[in-house]
Amino acid sequence: MNKEFNFVDFVMRYENGELEEDEIIEGFQHLIDDGTVWELQGSYGRTARNLIEAGLCHSYDFKRK
């Protein structure tokens, strides 16, 4: 997913189980960075928190933006 991030494509492919682990991590990092992940259904937020806790993604501090 080194091209421009496409939200709809990511969600569709994620929901259909079509992404590799590195694509999932990269996609969730993008959703974390722009804050979108916290506005989606709960499973996305839980997955994001799990990835952050596992050290695979980093959290984003909106206060510093």
Secondary structure, DSSP 8 states (H G I E B T S, - for coil): --S---HHHHHHHHHTT---HHHHHHHHHHHHHHSGGGGS-HHHHHHHHHHHHTTSS----GGG-
